[in-house]
Amino acid sequence: MTVDLAPLQTIWLGRRSYRSTWALQRALADARRKGWQEDTLLLVEHEPTITLGRRAIPDHLLASNEELEALNLDVVAIDRGGDVTLHCPGQLVAYPILHLDRWGNDVIAYLRHLEEVGIRVAREFGVTSHRDAGFTGVWVGENKLAAIGVRVSRGVTTHGIALNVDPDLKLFRTIVPCGLHDRGVTSLRELANPVPRLEQVREVFIQQFCAVFECEAVPYPSDSVDPLAEFAPPEPAPSPLQLSLSLKRQAS
Amino acid sequence: MAHEVLMPRLSDTMEEGTIARWVKQVGDRVEKGEVLAEVETDKANMECMSFFSGVLSRIVAQEGQTVKIGDVIAVIAGEGEEAATASRAPQTQAASTPQPSTRTAPEEPERSQTGPSVQPHDESSSASSGTRLFVTPLARRLAQERHIDLRQVKGSGPGGRITRDDVDAFTLPSAAAAASVEPTSTTLPRIKQPSRMQQIIARRMVESKTQVPHFYVRTEVDLGSFLDLRAALNKGVDKDQQVRIDAMLIRACALVIARFPEVNASYIDGHFEYHEDINVGFAVSLPEGLVVPVVRQCDRKGVRQIDQEMRPLIERARALKSTTADLEECTFSISNLGMYGVEEFNAVVNPPNAAILAVGATQTVPAVVDGVIAIRQRVKLTLSCDHRILYGAPAAQFLQELQRILENPYEILL
């Protein structure tokens, strides 16, 4: 018996800035809500960026302005749940833009599903990972392999999961990841043998995502159309937290 | 009237939420469906919509504060209360908000949108009775837009003030009248948020009825011997310790289920799962919903043991204190509406079960027994089946076998 699986438009963006991808996410989410767009999975590798969730504690950003500048780290205050997160090359970032209606609009169940995808991907590369009740994410021992933070607005998800394949772990010293002082960060490079390439992890991720979320990956309608060009909205204005952070920096 | 805004349940497993940000501030106008606040739980940020229109008169839970589901996070004052809340707001604000709100003119946007226009009626002068009309600004604007004579609208606000709801209520029947339908009532439906249990029921029932292809098989069973057996079992036993009919039914079902593995199975993710244990759930009706507590391994337990295990399950269910373990791992369900005199009904399959048995009332009816018409006690049983895993013939055979055991019930004591 065959089952018609929901289509999932899968878009690999390559290496993109955080800000432009965030703008794309919001445009796609808006299109999804209006029914112009199917569920979408954006996959991307970001330039070095620190993102601050809605309730981020400024002290969890450890680096000084000079250090941030030296590391070429952008800081963006955003609208997802969670605290401080770092993105950089070598990290596979996935942003599912899904309508949660099909999933009973249960946002915590959605988080657990994202963790399941991360755990399955790690398993495919011979790495055993686990959940930790109360600490959303994919963990290997006390170290985080994948960070998760989402936003659901009028039924549609944005943000998602960032899986460390082979990032420069030193960059993570600039933050207290997710606000947890006693936890560390790890990557598939540290754990898997042989170390997979990001492209390999990406393909496995799509496969496992489709298995967990019961959908079928379809390529973006036309490879010749740049989704960024199609949906590109202007850069967002800085949020109040961003402004207060910059003020805090100036003061210190 | 003032509406309390409660911390919404955004997940079945959510227990509390944290206010990440207030999108609306005290004094802001709020329309139904507008985003009031962002709520965070776990690592998810979500929007909390308003179910009411009015003015945000008080913020109870501040940004960063974590509150339990169902706790009041804010108060929205209705249209008629704008003046009252405006005078009350500063005190409550001082107590709860560190920074006093600078927005104090909720009516302003309404005025600016109205613009200069000819007033169709001078409502503020006098109605036929000669009394002055009290109308909220929004109600006045809406009435103007819809060409409604406010003198004909009955005010429900404080002091008979005409509110938006009154204008809306007035609009509805007149629209209906245009379609030459007699309005029966001008009251709007009462809106109530379903409880967590009711939400789960709604979700599961939709899931079942949309995903499970149901079919039904029915049979009528002579319960005479079964009831005689129960009477014999309960002879001299205190009323509150007597074996329940349901315990005997569960036991009978378990015996039959053991011979029909596809009844004790689930269709999950495109494959068949056959369950080792026969765990029978029985629906317990509650004032605001129902739960299905589960008696485990019923094929290995006697009638009395099943009956004894049902008692605390029912007690906890009625006290709304069912534990997760009470409700888990059900492999077959029974719903008995016999006590309500229902002759027969079709139950909705309780996913991921393959079947549910609906039990009607035992009725004293004439029946042909051994070629003679006799007065017998009969019950109608309906089995609802998930046709993906349980097909017509085995379902029918299951009922046939169940009928045999119920009509020759001594087997259930073995």
Boltz contact constraints between the chains, C-beta under 6 A:
constraints:
  - contact:
      token1: [A, 54]
      token2: [B, 20]
      max_distance: 6.0
  - contact:
      token1: [A, 54]
      token2: [B, 21]
      max_distance: 6.0
  - contact:
      token1: [A, 54]
      token2: [B, 45]
      max_distance: 6.0
  - contact:
      token1: [A, 55]
      token2: [B, 20]
      max_distance: 6.0
  - contact:
      token1: [A, 80]
      token2: [B, 45]
      max_distance: 6.0
  - contact:
      token1: [A, 81]
      token2: [B, 40]
      max_distance: 6.0
  - contact:
      token1: [A, 81]
      token2: [B, 43]
      max_distance: 6.0
  - contact:
      token1: [A, 81]
      token2: [B, 44]
      max_distance: 6.0
  - contact:
      token1: [A, 81]
      token2: [B, 45]
      max_distance: 6.0
  - contact:
      token1: [A, 82]
      token2: [B, 43]
      max_distance: 6.0
  - contact:
      token1: [A, 104]
      token2: [B, 203]
      max_distance: 6.0
  - contact:
      token1: [A, 106]
      token2: [B, 11]
      max_distance: 6.0
  - contact:
      token1: [A, 106]
      token2: [B, 12]
      max_distance: 6.0
  - contact:
      token1: [A, 107]
      token2: [B, 10]
      max_distance: 6.0
  - contact:
      token1: [A, 107]
      token2: [B, 11]
      max_distance: 6.0
  - contact:
      token1: [A, 107]
      token2: [B, 44]
      max_distance: 6.0
  - contact:
      token1: [A, 107]
      token2: [B, 46]
      max_distance: 6.0
  - contact:
      token1: [A, 108]
      token2: [B, 11]
      max_distance: 6.0
  - contact:
      token1: [A, 108]
      token2: [B, 13]
      max_distance: 6.0
  - contact:
      token1: [A, 108]
      token2: [B, 14]
      max_distance: 6.0
  - contact:
      token1: [A, 108]
      token2: [B, 42]
      max_distance: 6.0
  - contact:
      token1: [A, 111]
      token2: [B, 42]
      max_distance: 6.0
  - contact:
      token1: [A, 111]
      token2: [B, 43]
      max_distance: 6.0
  - contact:
      token1: [A, 111]
      token2: [B, 44]
      max_distance: 6.0
  - contact:
      token1: [A, 136]
      token2: [B, 42]
      max_distance: 6.0
  - contact:
      token1: [A, 136]
      token2: [B, 43]
      max_distance: 6.0
  - contact:
      token1: [A, 148]
      token2: [B, 43]
      max_distance: 6.0
  - contact:
      token1: [A, 149]
      token2: [B, 43]
      max_distance: 6.0
  - contact:
      token1: [A, 150]
      token2: [B, 44]
      max_distance: 6.0
  - contact:
      token1: [A, 151]
      token2: [B, 45]
      max_distance: 6.0
  - contact:
      token1: [A, 152]
      token2: [B, 46]
      max_distance: 6.0
  - contact:
      token1: [A, 153]
      token2: [B, 47]
      max_distance: 6.0
